C-alpha cells in the first residue's frame, strides 16, 4: 500500500478554474468535429459507403477503449516527480494534432487502402485524445476535494466545452466554404480547416498544462509494498457499488449524443431539404447560445438539489420534450430548432456534471481500498464514452443502410427518411429515460458524500470507520 501525500489546499482561484477549464475548449474543438462531421466527411469526400464509414469509426473507438485501460492505469501509478497527469497530456498534444490532420486529408486512396488509411488515422487520434482526456479530467479531482468546488470547477470546464462545441460545430463548414471560394479544392479545404482547429486545440490544452503546474497530487511511493496490478486496479474501481450505475448512464447519454450530432446533417439535408453548409452551423450556434447561460443554472440546481437529482431532473425534462416534439412533428427548420434546444438540456447537464460526479466515486474507492484511482475512474468514463460512441456510429451507419439510405442519391426513400427521423427523436428520448433510471439507482448524494469524507478521516485516525448510512455505497 502506498502512502498518499495530502495535497496542499491552495486556494482554488478564478485563474486556476479558468486555466483548468480552457483545455476543455481544445478538447471540444476536435471532439465536436469528429462527432458532427466525420461520418459526413467519410461518405461525401472520402467516398465510403455509410456502413463502412460507421464501421471505421466504431473500430477506432473500440481500439482506443482498450488503450485507455492502460492510460488510466499508468497515470495512476506514475512515479514522475512532476505529477501523474500533466506529463501524459504533454505527450498527447502533438499526436492529436498530426493524426487529426491526417484523418481529414485525402491522399487519393480507394478500396481497402482507403479503409486502412482512415481506420489507422482514426485509431491514432482516439488513442492520443484519450491520453489527454483521462489525465486531464483526473487532474480536476486533485485540484480540490471539496464537493461544491468540484462542481464549480467543472462549471468553468463546461462553459469552455460549450465554446469549443460551438466553434467546432459552427465554423468548419463555413471555413471550408471560404477556402473553396478562394480556389481550393473541397478535399484540400477540409485538410486546411482540420489543421487550423487542431492547432487551436493544441494551444488551449498547452495553456492548461502551464497554468496547473504545481496543483497535482504527488504520491509518496517510498513505502509501497508489491507491484501495481492493472486488472486488480480496475476490479477495485468496478467493485465499488456506485460505479456500475454511472457506467450505464454514461453509455445511454453518449449514444444519444453521438447519434443526435452525427445524424443532424443527414436530417437537414434529406428530411428538410436544406443546405448543411448553412443550417448545421446555425443549429449549432443556437445550441451554444442556449447552453452557455444554462451553465450557471445547472450549477445552481446541482448546488440546491445535489448533482444526482439535477442529472435525473434534466435528463427527464429533455427526454419528455424530445418525445413531445416527435409527436407534434419535426417537419420544419423551426421545429428542428425546438428539438435541438430540448436536447441541449441533457447535453449541457451531462458535460457539466459527469466528471464532478465521478470525482465523488474516487473517495468511495479510496475508502474501500486506501488508494486513489482517479485515473482508472476517468479511464472507465472515457472507455464507456468510446464504447457508447462506437455502438452509436455502428448502429447509425447500418440502420441507415438497412433502411435504404444512399448518400449518392439526391432523394431518399420514405423508409430511409423515417429512419433518419427515428434516429433524431425516438431513440434519444428512450435512452435519456433509461439513463435517468440508472442515475436514480446511483447512491451518492451530497449527504452521503459527506459521510464518506467523515469515514475517510475516521479510518485514517483509527483504522476503521462507522458504516452507518453507507450500506449502499461501500
Buried (B, 14 or more C-beta within 10 A) or exposed (E): EBEBEEBEEEEBEEEBBBBBBBBBBBBBBBBBBBBBBBBBBBBBBBEBBBBBBBBBBBBBBBBBBEBBBBBBBBBBBBEBEEBBBBBBBBEBBEBBBBBBBBBBBBEEEEEEEBBEBBBBBBBBBBBBBBBBBBBBBBBBBBBBBEBEBBBBBBBBBBBBBBBBBBBBBBBBBEBBBBBBEEEBEEBBBBBBBBBBBBBBBBEBBBBBBEBBEEBBBBBEBEEBEEEBEBEEBBEBBEEBBBBBBBBBBBBBBBBBBBBBBBBBBBBBBBBBEBEBBEBBBBBBBBBBEBBBEBBEBBBEBBBEBBBBBBBBBBBBBBBBBBBBBBEEEBEEEEBBBBBBBBBBBBBBBBBBBBBBBBBBBBBBBBBBBBBBBBBBBBBBBBBBBBBBBBBBBBBBBBBBBEBBBBBEEEEBEEEBBBBBBBBBBEBBBBBBBBBBBBBBBBBBBBEBBEBBBBBBEBBEEEEEBEEEBBEEBB
